[in-house]
């Protein structure tokens, strides 16, 4: 009964909150429609940031009633910063959830991300390593590379994100108003985590499912070094 009461309380809190979703996208026409179809009904607005795509990503997003922003300079960090400009210019939301447009993260699990925000976490990360089939999706190099970077983040910042490179995040107003994001590319998540630690905010971690992406991957092994450098750089500058 206690758990059921808790679920009802969280549900009532979510109804009273304005929840937005941001999806940075570069050539994700094969995945974005799947993602948008799974957005939960409690979400008030979806913002897709088209990162200079050459396919129909923006067209499909508009047809699905998403707000589409354009960022001409490629890079996930640049796309997120385009959203931050939109946010700081009058867009208001109590909580913002970020996920990718390739359908690796299940938008139907979004309540898992939002619930800790309702309970006081200022930032929430979805932990892919809790997924039973993670090793069947990631190569050994990617799996252990992600594990290494997460361990490094924990040692440097004294907080354990469990999965520092995850693309499924939840943000409170407090975080969005304080965060300074300088990352331009796939070092975005490392920058986000460093800002959580710098601002001494509460970090929630929840298990999520993870699956193979739809469409072509943009990740390269060199991005691992970029992420490592961002973790070190932000620690030194703080």
N, C-alpha and C positions, 0 to 999 in steps of 0.2 A: 504493500500500500504506500509505503514511504517513497519508493522509486516512482510510482505512478503519480503521486502528488507532486514530486519534483519535476517530472516531465510536463505536467500541466502548468506548473508555475513558470517554467522556462518558455513554454508555448505562449503564455500570456504576455511575458516580457517581450518576446520577439514581435508579437502583434503590435506592441506600442513603440517599437523601434523602427527607424528607417534604415533598411539594409540595402547596400549597393554592391554590385559585383564588377570588378575590372578584369578584363581579359586581354593581355598583350598578345598581338597576333602578327606573324609574318608568314604569308602564304599557307594559311590553314583552312582553305575552302573545303577540304575533305573532312575536317574534324569539327569546325566551328558550329555547323548546323546541329550536329549531334549534341554538343555541349549545351547550346542554347535551349534545345528541347527539354533538357533535364533540369533547368533552373527551377528551384522550388518556388511555390506561389507566394511565400513571405518576402521575396526579394522585390524591392520597389523599383530599382533601375539597374540596367546592365549597360556597362560602358565597354565597348570593344575598341582597343587602340590599334589601328592599322599601321603597322611599322613599315610602310612603303612596299606593300605587297604587289606582286605582279599578276595575281590571280583574282578570283571573285570573292575573296574574304569579306571585303567591305560591303559588297552588294548583298551577300547572303546575310550578313549581320543586320543590315538595314531592313531587309525583308522580314527579319525576325523581331523587329521593333527595338533593336538595341541602339543606343546612342553610339555613333562612330566618330572617334577622334583620329586625326592623321598625324603621324610623326615621320618626317622624311628621313631622318638619320637612323639607320638601322641599329638595332641593339635593344635587348629587353629592358635594360636600365633606362635608355632614352625613352622607350615607350611608356614605362611606368612614370617617369618624370613628366611626360605630357599629361598623364592623368593627374598628377599632383598639381600641375598648373590649373587644370580644370577644377580640381577640388578647392584650391585656394582662391579661385575667382568667384566664389559664391555658391558652389554646389555643396550641399549639406547632407551628411549621413551619419547616423550613430555608429554603424559598423560598416566596414568595407571588406569584402572577401576577394582575394586574388586567386585565380587558377589559370591554367594554360588552355589554349584553344585546340589542343590535339587529342582531347578525350582520354588522356592518361589518368586524369583525376575525375572521379564521379561527382558531378554537380549535385546529384541527389543526396550525397552525404554532407551537404553544406551545413545542416543543423549541427553536426558534430563540431564544426569549426565555430559556429556562432554561439553555441551553448556556453563555452567557457568565457566568452566575452560578456555574456549576460551575468555570469557569476563572478566577474571582477578581473579576469585576465585582460591585459591591455593589448597583447599580441598573442596569436595562436598559430602554431604550425602543425601541419598534418604529417605524421610520421609514416613514410612509405615502407620502412623496414619492418613494420608490424604486419605487413601484407604477406600471407603465406607463400605466394607465388613470386615474390620479388626476384629471387635468383633465376627464375625462368624467363624473366623479362629483361633484366640488366645483364650485360656481359660481366664476367669476373672482374675485368679491369675497372669497369664503371662502378660495380658494387663496392669493391675494396677502396677505390678512389673516393667514393662518397663517404665511406666509413672513416677513412683517414682524415678527410676535411672536417667531418663532424667532430672527431676527437680533438683535432687541432683547435676548432672553435671553442670547445669546452675548456681546454687547457688555457687558452688565451684569455677568455672572458669570464670564466667561472660560472657559466650557465650551460646546461646541457639541453641542446635543441633536439637531440636524438636523430635529426635529419636536417642538417643546415642547408642542403641544396634543394629541399622540397619546393615545389611550385604552388602548393596549396597553403595559403596564409589567410589569417583574419586580423584586421586592424581596428583599434578603437580610435575615436576622435583624438584622444590625448596623444597617441603615437603619431598620427598623421600631422598633427599640429607641431610636433617637436622634431620629427625625423628630417635629417639632412641626407639626401640620397645623391651621391656623386658617381655611382656606378653607371656605366654606359651600356654594358653588355650582360653576359651571364654571371657576372659578379654581383648582380642585383641582390640575390638572396643573402649573400655574405654581408653586404652593406646593410640590409634590413636587420639582420641579427646583431650586427655590431651596434646599430642604433638602439636596439632594445637594451643592450648592456650599458651603453653610454648614458642613457636616460634612466637607468635603474628601474625598468618597467617589469611588470609581472608577465611571465611567459608561460602560456599553456601549451601542452603537447597532447595531441589526440591521434589514435591509430586510424589510418585510412587504407582503403584498397588502392591498388595501383595496377595498371595494365599497359599493354603495348600501345604505342601512339598510333594515331591515324595520320598517314602522310609521312613525308620525309623529315628526318631529324636534322637539326641544325647544329647539334653539339659536336665538338671536336675535343680531342685529348688536351689540346693547348688551353682549353677553357678551365681545366683543373688548376693550372698554374696561375691563371688570372684570378680565380676564386681564392687561392692561397695567398696571393699578393694582396688582395683586397682585405682579407682578414688581418694580415700583418700590418698593412698600411693604416687601417683605421685604428688598430690597437696602438700603434706608435703615435699617431696624431692625437689620440685622446689622452 
